[in-house]
Amino acid sequence: MTTRLSLIAAALCLAPVAALAAGNHAGGHPMAIGMAAHHKPSRTVEVTMRETEDGAYVFEPADLAFTPGETVRLHIVNAGETEHEFVMDTPHAITEHKALMEKFPEMEHDDPNAVRLGPGEEADILWTFGEAGAFAFACLLPGHYEAGMHGTLDVK
């Protein structure tokens, strides 16, 4: 009985962390950058994640551009030898998420604007871009951003 109460108390203490780990855009809710698409994309853009021989972590391409209202399929490929993620959001949200990932590196995501892939894995994000603006994408696993794994996403 004491063990059960201890487990319940621990779960309640960790509940706020679990809520943060789920992200604040789960379920396709609209955000400044846009929302998960519910209709056919007009084009597919492939984004490759990998490591370079000199130790950098990169996205190819490192710059993406879309128009407001455009629906695309982002085909994300991990061609590297380590786990990577692709997260797109506002620069401010990327910075906040990066700090949270430094504290909780094993945090799982359930956000329509992000994928985490192991070596050789691929995934798609269907997305309709919202308002015009300067946005960003990055791998927020500890050390990956600093190794060069980030890029710009312009909606204009």
N, C-alpha and C positions, 0 to 999 in steps of 0.2 A: 504494500500500500504506500509506504514512504517513497519507494522508487517511482511509482506511478505519479505521485504528487510532485516529485522532483522533476520528472520529465515534463509534466504540464507546466510547471513554473518556468522551466527553461524554454519551452516553446513560446510562452507568452512574452518572455524577455526578448526572444529573437524575432517576434512578429513584425516589429518595425523594420528590421533588417530585411526580412523576406519581402515586405512590401516595396522597399527601395530596390531590391534586386530584380523585381519584376518589371521595373521601369515605369515611367509615368505616361507612356503612350500605348500600352498594351491594348490589343483589341481593335486597332485601326482607328482610333479616335483622331480627328483632325489635329494637326499641329502646324506651325508656321511653314514648314517645308512642304507639307502636303499630307496625303493619306494613302493607306493601302488601297490599291486599285480594285475595282469590282467589275471592270469591263476590259475588253481586248486592248492590249498595248499597240501603239503605232509603230514601235521599233524595239529591237533588243540591243542592249549595250553590254558587251562583255568586259568585266573588270577582273583582272588577274592579281592575286596576292602571292608574293614570293620573296625569298631572300636572294641577295646578290653575292657574288664571290668576295666582295670587299666587306661583307658583314651588314650591309644596309638591308632594311625591310622596306619593300616598295609595293605600291599599287600601280598597275598599268592599265589604263592611263591614270595619271595623277591629277588630271583636271577634267571635270565633267560639266556639260552645259545643256540646259533644257529650257523649254518655254513654259510659262504659267498655263496650267490646264493640261499639259502633255502627260499622257500615260505611257510608261515604258516598262519593259522587262529588263531588270538589271540581272544579268547572269554572272554570278560571282564564282570564281574558280580559285581554289587554293592549290597553286602549282609549287608551293614551297615544301619544306621538310619539317615544318612545325605548325602548330595550331595558330590560326589567325582569325580575326573577325572584321567585318565590315559594318560600321555604324554610321549612318548619315543623320545630321541634325544641324541645329544652329551652332555657330562657333562657341557660344556661351554654354550651351547644353553639352557639347563635346568636352569642354574643359571640366565641367562639373562631373560628368560621367567618368572621365579619366581619373579624377581624384577619388571617386568612389571605388573604381576598379583597383586602385593602388591599395586601398584598405581591405577590399574583398575580392581578390583575384579570381576566385573560383565562382563568382557570381554568375548565375544563369540568366539568360535574357529570353524574354517572350515578347519582343517588340517587333512590329511589322517592318520597321526601318533598320533592322539589324540581323545579321547571321554570323554564327561562329562555326568555322569549318576546320576539320582535321586535314592533314596532308592528303592531297588527291581528291578531296570532296568538292562538290559543286552544289549551288543552290540558286534559286531565283527569288527576287523581290519584285513584285508587281506594284508600281507606284504611280500615283497621279500627283504631279507637282502643283503646289498651290501658288501663293503669291510670289512675285519677283523678289529677289534678294540674293545675298551672298551667304552660302551655307558651306558645310564641310562634311568630309567623311574621314574616318580614321579606324585604326585597329587600336583598341584601348586596353589590350592585355599589357600588363606591366612591362615597360621597356620597349615595346614595339613602336609607340608613337615617337619616342626619342631616337629610335633607330631609323626614322624617316617614313614610317607608315601612316601617312595622312595626305589628304588632298583637298582641292577646292571643288565646290559644286555651285555653279551659278545658274540661277533661274532668272531669265531675262527675255 
